[in-house]
Amino acid sequence: MHGLVLGVLGPLRTGGSLRHAGRFSPEAVAAELAGGATMLFGVPTMYHALAEAAEADASVAASLAGARVLVSGSAPLAVREHYRIEAATGQGIVERYGLTETLMNCAVHVDGERQPGSVGPPLPGVDLRLVGDDGATIDARDDETIGEVSVRGPNLFLGYLDRPDATASVMQDGWFRTGDLATRGPDGWVRIVGRRATDLIKTGGYKVGAGEVEAALLEHAAVAEAAVTGAPDDRLGERIVAWVVLRSAAAATPSELEDHVAALLAPHKRPREVRFLKALPRNEMGKVRKSELRSPN
């Protein structure tokens, strides 16, 4: 979900102007919005920092409140951050879903309904389906059954330059397999739960998306950041491992966080192991480097 790339392409196509704040900081963003910028395209780690700043600094909150629209992309935004930004600024964040290969797939209208945790319905002209491990379409709309997102439509790219093998590996009968995992609700809205390569955990015969467990952990008042991975387990196949950064001066025990998740989600989605860190390893875009998170077998 290359949100910042797509945030650049849209204004360029319509003749809009772009402002680059340089190195991200809440103060730099607030200054641009106060100085005439009207839209903010950010990633979840940015909105986490903006929520912290807006709660502590009325000038940051005022700048965000004056924006025409706040957009989050690149990865799912925790529901908690939606509510924190809205409480501090009155602004509801718009999440939408796209890739460089597809441009936009799902979105809500700027004046439309927000559902925190959802990227909205497929756009007109975009066909979207969820597929299982066997490639069969998943028809369930229970906001629970996880499948890989496949899309087709006029928004698709023509292929990777001079790489027909790579193109063939992601195309199936005209459908582009994104590698992203999602569920669909009864209203057709899509909720992204992670990447197939890093976020699908098969535990005890169930498929669990790391993103939904991470979102549940973030609902705990003591948790500042969370990442979830799978680890080999002789009994379960994989066990769910939570990597947690606590808020300053906050305290929580592993069993407390495990029970917290079990109270919000199905029991099989509870972490079997909780490990505390001072910080999560992240790349330049703020995405967690899950390959650097390792748990003893």
Residue pairs with C-beta under 8 A, 6 or more apart in sequence:
1 73
1 74
1 75
1 97
1 98
1 99
1 180
1 192
2 73
2 74
2 98
2 99
2 100
3 41
3 42
3 43
3 71
3 72
3 73
3 74
3 96
3 98
4 41
4 42
4 43
4 73
4 74
4 285
5 100
6 41
6 73
6 98
6 100
6 103
6 104
7 39
7 41
7 71
7 73
8 18
8 41
9 103
10 16
11 17
11 18
12 18
19 32
19 37
21 28
21 29
21 31
21 32
22 28
24 46
24 49
25 49
26 49
26 50
26 52
26 53
26 54
26 57
26 60
27 53
27 60
29 40
29 42
29 46
29 50
29 63
29 64
30 53
30 57
30 59
30 60
30 63
30 64
31 63
33 40
33 63
33 64
33 66
33 67
34 59
34 62
34 63
34 66
37 67
38 67
38 68
38 69
39 67
39 68
39 69
39 70
39 71
40 64
40 67
40 69
40 70
40 71
41 71
41 73
42 50
42 70
42 71
42 72
42 73
43 72
43 73
43 74
43 75
43 285
43 286
43 287
44 72
44 74
44 75
44 76
44 77
44 78
44 81
44 286
45 282
45 286
45 287
46 286
47 70
47 72
47 77
47 81
47 85
47 93
48 78
48 81
48 225
50 60
50 64
50 85
51 81
51 84
51 85
51 88
53 60
54 60
54 61
54 64
54 84
54 85
54 88
54 89
55 61
55 84
55 88
61 88
61 89
62 89
64 70
64 85
64 88
64 89
64 91
65 89
65 90
65 91
67 91
68 110
69 94
69 110
70 85
70 91
70 92
70 93
70 94
71 93
71 94
71 95
71 96
72 93
72 94
72 95
73 95
73 96
73 97
73 98
74 285
74 286
74 287
75 287
76 95
76 117
76 191
76 192
76 193
76 194
76 211
76 215
77 93
77 95
77 116
77 117
78 214
78 215
78 218
79 116
79 117
79 215
79 218
79 219
80 215
80 218
80 219
81 93
81 218
82 92
82 93
82 114
82 116
82 117
83 116
85 91
85 92
85 93
86 92
86 93
92 114
93 114
93 116
94 107
94 108
94 110
94 114
95 117
95 118
95 119
95 120
96 104
96 106
96 107
96 108
96 119
96 120
97 104
97 105
97 106
97 107
97 119
97 120
97 180
97 190
97 192
98 104
98 105
98 106
98 107
99 105
99 178
99 180
100 157
101 156
101 157
101 170
101 176
101 178
102 151
102 155
102 156
102 157
102 176
102 178
103 155
104 123
104 126
104 155
105 122
105 123
105 126
105 128
105 149
105 151
105 155
106 119
106 120
106 121
106 122
106 123
106 126
106 128
106 189
106 190
107 119
107 120
107 123
108 114
108 115
108 120
108 121
112 120
115 189
117 191
117 215
118 185
118 189
118 190
118 191
119 189
119 190
119 191
119 192
120 189
120 190
121 187
121 188
121 189
121 190
122 128
122 151
122 188
122 190
123 155
125 153
125 154
125 155
126 151
126 152
126 153
126 155
127 151
127 152
127 153
127 175
128 149
128 150
128 151
128 190
129 137
129 138
129 147
129 149
129 150
129 151
129 175
130 137
130 138
130 145
130 146
130 147
130 148
130 149
130 150
130 182
130 183
130 184
131 137
131 138
131 147
131 148
131 150
131 177
132 138
132 147
132 148
135 172
138 145
138 147
140 184
141 184
141 185
141 186
141 188
142 183
142 185
142 186
143 183
143 184
143 185
143 186
143 191
144 183
145 183
146 181
146 182
146 183
146 193
146 200
146 207
146 208
146 209
147 181
147 182
147 183
148 177
148 178
148 179
148 180
148 181
148 182
148 196
149 177
149 178
149 180
149 181
149 182
149 190
149 192
150 172
150 175
150 176
150 177
150 178
151 175
151 176
151 178
152 174
152 175
152 176
156 176
157 176
159 167
160 166
160 167
170 176
170 177
170 178
170 179
171 177
179 195
179 196
179 197
180 192
180 194
180 195
180 196
181 192
181 193
181 194
181 195
181 196
181 199
181 200
181 209
181 211
182 190
182 191
182 192
182 193
183 190
183 191
183 193
183 209
184 190
184 191
185 191
192 211
193 199
193 209
193 210
193 211
193 212
194 200
194 209
194 210
194 211
198 210
198 229
198 290
198 291
199 209
199 210
199 211
199 228
199 290
200 207
200 208
200 209
200 210
201 207
201 208
201 209
201 210
201 228
201 229
201 230
201 238
201 240
202 208
202 230
202 237
202 238
203 230
203 233
203 236
203 237
203 238
203 239
203 240
203 268
204 235
204 236
204 237
204 268
205 237
206 266
206 268
206 269
208 240
208 268
208 269
210 227
210 228
210 229
210 230
211 228
212 265
212 269
213 228
213 240
213 242
213 261
213 265
213 269
213 271
214 226
214 227
214 228
216 260
216 261
216 264
216 265
216 269
217 223
217 226
217 228
217 242
217 244
217 257
217 260
217 261
217 271
218 225
218 226
219 260
219 264
220 252
220 256
220 257
220 260
221 247
221 250
222 246
222 247
222 250
222 251
222 252
223 244
223 245
223 246
223 247
223 250
223 252
223 257
224 245
224 246
224 247
224 248
224 250
225 244
225 245
225 279
225 280
226 242
226 243
226 244
226 245
227 242
227 243
227 280
227 288
227 290
227 293
228 240
228 241
228 242
228 243
228 271
229 241
229 243
229 290
229 293
229 295
230 238
230 239
230 240
230 241
231 238
231 239
231 241
231 273
231 295
231 296
231 297
232 238
232 239
232 297
233 239
233 272
236 272
239 272
239 273
240 269
240 270
240 271
240 272
240 273
241 271
241 272
241 273
241 274
241 275
241 293
241 295
242 257
242 258
242 261
242 271
242 273
242 274
242 275
243 275
243 277
243 280
243 293
244 252
244 257
244 274
244 275
244 276
244 277
245 276
245 277
245 278
245 279
245 280
246 252
246 276
254 271
254 273
254 274
257 271
257 274
258 270
258 271
258 272
258 274
259 270
261 269
261 270
261 271
262 269
262 270
273 295
275 295
280 288
280 293
281 288
281 289
281 292
281 293
282 288
282 289
283 289
